[in-house]
Amino acid sequence: MSTPFYVSPQQAMADRAEYARKGIARGRSVVVLQYTDGIVFVAENPSRALHKVSEIYDRIAFAAVGKYNEFENLRIGGVRYADLRGFTYDREDVTARGLANVYAQTLGTIFSSVGEKPYEVELIVAEVGSAPEDDQIYRLPHDGSIVDEHGAVAVGGNSDQIGSYLDQRHRDGMTLAEALALAVESLSRDTNGSDRQLTAEQLEVAVLDRTRPQARKFKRILGRQLSRLLDTESAATAQTDDPSDEE
């Protein structure tokens, strides 16, 4: 009779974490930045049908990287949770913190279960407040832990390099055009340090805009509006760098 193959719980969890991280790293990155009027989401995503960034509720948005079918199931579950809680209690009771806790429980249960593979996803749940200091951004890795983020955060792809780039350059009080330009610069950087050129057609951009008069603060930035924002910041940068402007 052969001896059963034994794997320690620590090794099993490490193997599951490595499996999930590799799957997430194969996807294109998403970055989320605070700017003066809200929160901007920027993803490298040429598809116009399969979204990485979506609205969950009035002031809450969701971004994800990894396997589309897995994070789409989580997005739909989040929308149902928010709708039910808002209908049962009050719309103000639907918060990014509560939604992040629900996602953390789901991801943690799946990650710990030996009966199914871990989800190859990493999530961001963000809520825009009435002032920049009231904004909330939560990052949820594959294992269901919750990380409270501020300023700027990147997930998927080479997120460590992109996150380091953002931390060095992001500042409070940025305009939407400045935050968008910084996000595109960070996404354009390859792992070897060289820069790529990302166009508006390759980007998925959305904002939670606290200045919108309606209750729903989520808005996608598409087409000519996106191109205009990118061109505006590019022109401002070129003018700043033009030596002919120096006295």
C-alpha positions as CSV (number, residue, x, y, z in Angstrom):
1,M,0.0,0.0,0.0
2,S,1.5,3.4,-1.1
3,T,1.9,6.2,1.4
4,P,-0.5,9.1,0.7
5,F,1.1,12.3,-0.7
6,Y,1.2,15.0,1.9
7,V,1.4,18.7,1.4
8,S,1.5,21.0,4.4
9,P,-1.3,23.7,4.7
10,Q,1.4,26.4,4.4
11,Q,2.7,25.0,1.1
12,A,-0.8,24.5,-0.3
13,M,-1.7,28.1,0.4
14,A,1.6,29.3,-1.0
15,D,0.9,27.3,-4.2
16,R,-2.6,28.7,-4.5
17,A,-1.4,32.2,-4.0
18,E,1.3,31.8,-6.6
19,Y,-1.2,30.4,-9.1
20,A,-3.5,33.3,-8.6
21,R,-0.7,35.9,-8.8
22,K,0.5,34.5,-12.1
23,G,-2.9,34.7,-13.6
24,I,-3.4,38.3,-12.5
25,A,0.0,39.4,-13.8
26,R,-0.9,38.2,-17.3
27,G,-3.6,40.8,-17.6
28,R,-3.2,44.5,-18.6
29,S,-3.0,46.9,-15.7
30,V,-5.6,49.3,-14.2
31,V,-4.7,52.4,-12.3
32,V,-6.9,54.5,-10.0
33,L,-6.0,58.1,-9.0
34,Q,-7.6,60.8,-6.9
35,Y,-7.8,64.2,-8.4
36,T,-9.3,67.4,-7.2
37,D,-12.9,66.7,-8.3
38,G,-13.0,63.0,-7.7
39,I,-11.4,59.7,-8.7
40,V,-10.3,58.6,-12.1
41,F,-10.0,55.0,-13.4
42,V,-7.8,54.2,-16.3
43,A,-7.3,50.8,-17.9
44,E,-5.4,49.6,-20.9
45,N,-8.4,47.9,-22.6
46,P,-9.0,48.1,-26.4
47,S,-12.3,46.3,-26.1
48,R,-15.4,48.5,-26.1
49,A,-17.7,45.6,-25.0
50,L,-15.8,44.0,-22.1
51,H,-15.3,46.6,-19.4
52,K,-12.8,46.5,-16.6
53,V,-14.3,49.5,-14.9
54,S,-18.0,49.7,-14.0
55,E,-20.5,51.5,-11.8
56,I,-21.8,49.7,-8.7
57,Y,-24.0,52.4,-7.1
58,D,-24.5,56.1,-6.8
59,R,-21.0,57.1,-5.6
60,I,-19.3,53.7,-5.9
61,A,-17.3,52.2,-8.8
62,F,-15.5,48.9,-9.4
63,A,-12.3,48.1,-11.3
64,A,-10.8,44.6,-11.8
65,V,-8.0,42.7,-13.6
66,G,-7.6,39.0,-14.2
67,K,-10.2,36.5,-15.6
68,Y,-13.1,38.4,-17.0
69,N,-15.8,35.8,-16.2
70,E,-14.7,35.7,-12.6
71,F,-14.6,39.4,-11.9
72,E,-17.8,39.9,-13.9
73,N,-19.6,37.5,-11.5
74,L,-18.2,39.5,-8.6
75,R,-19.4,42.8,-10.2
76,I,-22.9,41.5,-10.7
77,G,-23.0,40.2,-7.1
78,G,-21.9,43.6,-5.9
79,V,-24.6,45.4,-7.9
80,R,-27.2,43.1,-6.4
81,Y,-25.9,43.6,-2.9
82,A,-26.0,47.4,-3.3
83,D,-29.4,47.4,-4.8
84,L,-30.9,45.2,-2.1
85,R,-29.3,47.1,0.8
86,G,-30.3,50.5,-0.7
87,F,-33.9,49.3,-1.2
88,T,-34.1,47.7,2.3
89,Y,-32.5,50.4,4.3
90,D,-31.4,53.7,2.7
91,R,-29.2,54.6,-0.3
92,E,-26.7,56.2,2.1
93,D,-26.2,52.9,3.8
94,V,-24.5,51.5,0.6
95,T,-20.8,52.2,1.1
96,A,-17.5,51.1,-0.5
97,R,-16.4,49.8,2.9
98,G,-19.4,47.5,3.2
99,L,-19.0,46.3,-0.4
100,A,-15.3,45.6,0.1
101,N,-16.1,43.5,3.2
102,V,-18.6,41.4,1.1
103,Y,-16.0,40.9,-1.6
104,A,-13.3,40.0,1.0
105,Q,-15.5,37.3,2.5
106,T,-16.3,35.8,-1.0
107,L,-12.7,35.9,-2.2
108,G,-11.3,34.6,1.2
109,T,-13.8,31.7,1.2
110,I,-12.9,30.7,-2.4
111,F,-9.2,31.0,-1.7
112,S,-9.3,28.8,1.4
113,S,-11.5,26.2,-0.2
114,V,-9.7,23.0,-1.4
115,G,-12.6,22.1,-3.6
116,E,-12.1,24.8,-6.2
117,K,-9.3,26.9,-7.6
118,P,-8.7,30.4,-6.3
119,Y,-10.1,33.3,-8.3
120,E,-7.5,34.9,-10.6
121,V,-8.7,38.5,-9.9
122,E,-7.7,41.6,-8.1
123,L,-10.3,44.3,-7.4
124,I,-10.5,47.9,-6.6
125,V,-13.7,49.4,-4.9
126,A,-13.8,53.2,-4.7
127,E,-16.3,55.7,-3.3
128,V,-16.2,59.4,-4.0
129,G,-16.9,61.7,-1.0
130,S,-18.1,65.2,-0.7
131,A,-14.4,66.3,-0.3
132,P,-11.1,64.7,-1.3
133,E,-10.4,63.6,2.3
134,D,-13.7,61.7,2.3
135,D,-12.8,59.5,-0.8
136,Q,-12.3,55.8,-0.1
137,I,-10.2,53.4,-2.2
138,Y,-9.9,49.7,-1.3
139,R,-7.8,47.1,-3.1
140,L,-8.7,43.5,-2.7
141,P,-6.1,40.9,-3.8
142,H,-7.0,37.3,-4.7
143,D,-6.9,36.0,-1.1
144,G,-9.7,38.4,0.2
145,S,-7.5,40.7,2.2
146,I,-8.4,44.4,2.1
147,V,-5.9,47.2,1.6
148,D,-6.9,50.8,2.3
149,E,-5.3,52.9,-0.5
150,H,-4.8,56.7,-0.8
151,G,-3.7,58.9,-3.7
152,A,-3.0,56.3,-6.4
153,V,-3.0,52.5,-6.8
154,A,-2.3,50.0,-9.6
155,V,-3.3,46.4,-10.1
156,G,-2.5,43.7,-12.6
157,G,0.3,43.4,-15.1
158,N,3.5,45.0,-13.7
159,S,1.7,46.8,-10.9
160,D,4.7,47.1,-8.6
161,Q,6.6,49.1,-11.2
162,I,3.6,51.2,-12.1
163,G,2.7,51.8,-8.5
164,S,6.2,53.0,-7.7
165,Y,6.0,55.4,-10.6
166,L,2.7,56.7,-9.5
167,D,3.8,57.2,-5.8
168,Q,6.7,59.3,-6.9
169,R,4.7,61.6,-9.2
170,H,1.1,61.8,-7.9
171,R,0.2,64.8,-5.8
172,D,-2.9,66.3,-4.2
173,G,-4.9,68.8,-6.2
174,M,-4.2,67.4,-9.6
175,T,-6.7,68.3,-12.4
176,L,-8.4,65.5,-14.3
177,A,-6.2,66.1,-17.4
178,E,-3.0,66.0,-15.2
179,A,-4.2,62.8,-13.4
180,L,-5.2,61.2,-16.7
181,A,-1.8,62.1,-18.3
182,L,0.1,60.6,-15.3
183,A,-2.0,57.4,-15.5
184,V,-1.3,57.0,-19.2
185,E,2.4,57.6,-18.6
186,S,2.5,54.9,-16.0
187,L,0.6,52.4,-18.1
188,S,2.9,53.1,-21.1
189,R,6.0,51.9,-19.2
190,D,7.2,48.5,-20.2
191,T,8.9,46.1,-17.7
192,N,12.2,46.9,-19.4
193,G,11.8,50.6,-18.7
194,S,11.0,51.7,-22.3
195,D,7.9,53.7,-23.1
196,R,5.0,52.8,-25.4
197,Q,2.5,55.1,-27.0
198,L,-1.0,54.5,-25.8
199,T,-3.9,56.1,-27.8
200,A,-7.4,56.9,-26.7
201,E,-8.6,53.8,-28.6
202,Q,-6.6,51.6,-26.3
203,L,-7.8,53.1,-23.1
204,E,-10.9,52.7,-20.9
205,V,-11.4,55.7,-18.7
206,A,-14.1,56.6,-16.2
207,V,-14.5,59.0,-13.3
208,L,-16.4,59.4,-10.1
209,D,-17.0,63.1,-10.3
210,R,-18.2,64.7,-7.0
211,T,-19.2,67.9,-8.8
212,R,-22.0,66.2,-10.9
213,P,-25.4,67.5,-9.7
214,Q,-27.1,64.1,-9.9
215,A,-26.8,61.4,-7.3
216,R,-25.0,59.1,-9.7
217,K,-21.4,60.3,-9.9
218,F,-20.0,57.7,-12.3
219,K,-19.3,58.8,-15.9
220,R,-17.3,57.2,-18.7
221,I,-15.0,59.4,-20.7
222,L,-15.1,58.4,-24.4
223,G,-14.3,59.5,-27.9
224,R,-13.6,63.2,-28.5
225,Q,-13.8,64.1,-24.8
226,L,-11.0,61.6,-24.0
227,S,-8.9,62.7,-26.9
228,R,-9.3,66.3,-26.0
229,L,-8.2,65.7,-22.4
230,L,-5.1,63.8,-23.6
231,D,-4.3,66.5,-26.2
232,T,-4.8,69.3,-23.6
233,E,-2.2,67.9,-21.2
234,S,0.2,67.0,-24.0
235,A,0.0,70.5,-25.3
236,A,0.6,72.0,-21.8
237,T,3.6,69.7,-21.3
238,A,5.1,70.6,-24.7
239,Q,4.7,74.3,-24.0
240,T,6.4,73.9,-20.6
241,D,9.3,72.1,-22.1
242,D,9.7,74.5,-25.1
243,P,13.0,76.4,-24.7
244,S,11.7,79.3,-26.7
245,D,9.4,80.2,-23.8
246,E,12.4,80.8,-21.5
247,E,13.6,84.4,-21.0
